[in-house]
């Protein structure tokens, strides 16, 4: 039984607990940036919805603000996003340098879908008014909770057999995206996550010594 099977209720035996914990650690380690993806279906759209809804519902946020907003683009809507991004970049990237940019956009468009991550600034501004002493912190906490949600969805999609990566073409595409899909003005685009069936593995990852990054004090 896998980790998500345990989460979604397919595993109930107490003896499965250690296996689920090990699956979690494995999932954390296995999550990588996968850029070579195809549009071949890996799981049903209903399963994608279930996994993403679970992540949005249970990922924590400061003051339980639940300010995260997610739009999942599939099929032609997914391809439209990368058409928008391509044409936006075409206006600012020199012609003689645009080839690699176009190739990158085509690679993202070749996937199955894209997750758009937003934060609702109406929620953030309301909290700033309610708790003025923390006013400067709420935008920071919002970004932190968005990062957690991005990580949870990323890892969950890879557990389902997808490959994904995290992209940031905001704010260049913000207005075009809002107009195309009638996104509320208060939603601020944070990141884009194209995903699909992996067609090549992730590259080798180098790690800095943990002694330089972690301290234990007793």
C-alpha positions in Angstrom: 0.0 0.0 0.0 1.2 3.5 -0.8 1.3 6.7 1.2 -1.6 8.3 -0.6 -3.6 5.0 -0.3 -3.3 5.3 3.4 -4.3 9.0 3.3 -7.4 8.3 1.2 -8.5 5.5 3.4 -7.5 2.4 1.5 -5.2 1.3 4.3 -6.6 1.0 7.9 -4.4 -1.6 9.6 -2.1 -0.1 12.3 0.7 -2.3 11.1 0.8 -0.2 7.9 1.8 2.9 9.8 5.5 2.4 9.5 5.2 1.6 5.8 3.3 4.8 5.2 6.0 6.8 7.0 8.6 5.1 4.9 6.6 5.9 1.8 6.5 9.6 2.8 10.3 9.8 3.2 10.7 8.1 -0.1 8.3 10.5 -1.8 10.2 13.5 -0.3 13.4 12.1 -1.8 11.9 11.1 -5.1 10.3 14.5 -5.9 12.4 16.1 -8.6 12.1 18.7 -11.3 11.0 16.8 -14.4 11.1 18.8 -17.6 10.6 16.1 -20.3 6.9 15.2 -20.1 4.2 14.0 -22.4 0.4 14.4 -22.6 -0.2 10.6 -22.1 -2.8 10.0 -19.4 -1.3 8.6 -16.2 -4.4 8.7 -13.9 -8.0 9.8 -14.4 -8.9 13.5 -14.2 -11.0 12.6 -11.2 -8.0 11.3 -9.4 -6.0 14.5 -10.2 -8.9 16.5 -8.7 -9.0 14.3 -5.6 -5.3 14.6 -5.0 -5.2 18.4 -5.5 -8.3 19.0 -3.5 -6.8 17.0 -0.6 -3.6 19.1 -0.8 -5.5 22.4 -0.8 -7.7 21.4 2.1 -5.0 20.1 4.4 -1.9 22.2 3.7 -1.5 24.6 6.6 -1.7 28.4 6.5 -0.9 31.2 9.0 -4.0 32.1 11.1 -5.7 29.4 9.2 -6.2 32.0 6.5 -6.7 29.5 3.7 -5.6 32.2 1.3 -4.3 29.8 -1.4 -6.2 29.6 -4.7 -5.5 27.0 -7.4 -6.6 26.7 -11.0 -5.9 23.4 -12.8 -5.7 23.7 -16.6 -6.1 20.5 -18.6 -6.4 19.8 -22.4 -6.7 22.9 -24.6 -6.7 25.2 -21.6 -3.3 23.9 -20.6 -1.9 24.5 -24.1 -3.5 27.9 -24.2 -1.5 28.9 -21.1 1.8 28.1 -22.8 0.7 29.9 -26.0 0.0 33.0 -23.9 3.4 32.7 -22.2 5.2 32.1 -25.6 3.6 35.2 -27.1 4.3 37.3 -24.0 8.0 36.3 -24.1 8.2 36.8 -27.8 7.7 40.5 -27.2 10.7 40.8 -24.9 13.2 38.2 -25.9 15.5 39.1 -28.8 14.6 37.3 -32.1 18.0 35.6 -32.3 17.7 34.2 -28.8 14.0 33.1 -29.0 14.6 29.6 -30.3 15.6 28.0 -26.9 12.7 29.9 -25.2 10.2 28.5 -27.8 11.6 25.0 -27.2 11.1 25.4 -23.5 7.5 26.6 -23.9 6.8 23.7 -26.3 8.2 21.2 -23.7 5.8 22.6 -21.0 2.9 22.5 -23.5 3.6 18.9 -24.3 2.5 17.9 -20.8 -0.9 16.8 -19.5 -1.8 19.9 -17.5 -0.6 22.9 -15.5 -1.4 23.9 -11.9 -1.6 27.6 -11.4 -1.0 28.8 -7.8 -2.5 32.0 -6.5 -2.8 33.8 -3.2 -5.9 35.8 -2.5 -4.8 39.3 -1.4 -8.3 40.2 -0.2 -7.8 37.6 2.5 -4.3 38.9 3.4 -5.4 42.5 3.5 -8.3 41.6 5.8 -5.9 39.9 8.2 -3.6 42.9 8.1 -6.6 45.1 9.2 -7.6 42.7 11.9 -4.2 42.1 13.3 -2.3 45.4 12.6 0.7 44.5 14.7 1.4 41.6 12.3 0.6 43.6 9.2 4.1 43.3 7.6 4.3 39.6 8.2 1.1 38.4 6.5 2.4 38.7 2.9 5.5 36.8 4.0 3.4 34.1 5.7 1.3 33.9 2.6 4.3 33.1 0.5 5.4 30.5 2.9 2.1 28.7 2.9 1.9 28.9 -0.9 5.4 27.3 -1.0 4.1 24.5 1.2 1.1 23.9 -1.0 3.3 23.9 -4.1 5.5 21.2 -2.5 2.6 19.1 -1.4 0.9 19.1 -4.8 4.2 18.6 -6.6 5.1 15.5 -4.4 1.5 14.2 -4.7 1.5 14.4 -8.5 4.8 12.6 -8.7 3.4 9.9 -6.3 0.7 9.4 -8.9 3.2 8.8 -11.6 3.5 12.3 -13.1 6.6 14.4 -13.6 6.4 18.1 -12.8 8.4 21.3 -12.4 7.9 24.7 -10.9 7.9 27.8 -13.2 7.6 31.5 -12.5 6.5 33.5 -15.6 4.6 35.9 -13.3 4.1 38.8 -13.3 4.7 38.9 -17.1 1.6 36.7 -17.8 -0.6 37.8 -14.9 -3.0 40.1 -16.7 -3.4 37.8 -19.8 -4.1 34.8 -17.5 -6.7 36.8 -15.5 -8.5 38.0 -18.7 -8.4 34.5 -20.3 -10.0 32.7 -17.4 -11.8 35.4 -15.5 -9.6 35.2 -12.5 -10.6 37.6 -9.6 -8.5 40.8 -9.4 -7.4 40.0 -5.8 -5.8 36.7 -6.8 -2.0 37.1 -7.2 -0.3 34.5 -9.4 2.6 32.9 -7.6 3.8 30.0 -9.8 3.0 27.6 -12.6 3.5 23.8 -12.4 3.3 22.0 -15.7 3.0 18.2 -15.3 2.8 15.1 -17.5 4.0 11.6 -18.0 7.8 11.6 -17.6 9.7 10.8 -20.8 13.2 11.2 -19.3 14.6 11.1 -15.8 15.7 14.1 -13.8 19.3 15.1 -14.0 21.8 14.2 -11.3 21.4 16.3 -8.1 24.3 17.6 -6.1 24.1 18.0 -2.3 26.0 20.4 0.0 27.3 18.8 3.2 24.5 18.7 5.8 27.0 19.9 8.4 27.0 23.3 6.7 23.2 23.5 6.7 21.9 22.0 9.9 22.9 22.5 13.5 21.8 20.4 16.5 22.1 22.1 19.9 21.5 20.1 23.2 
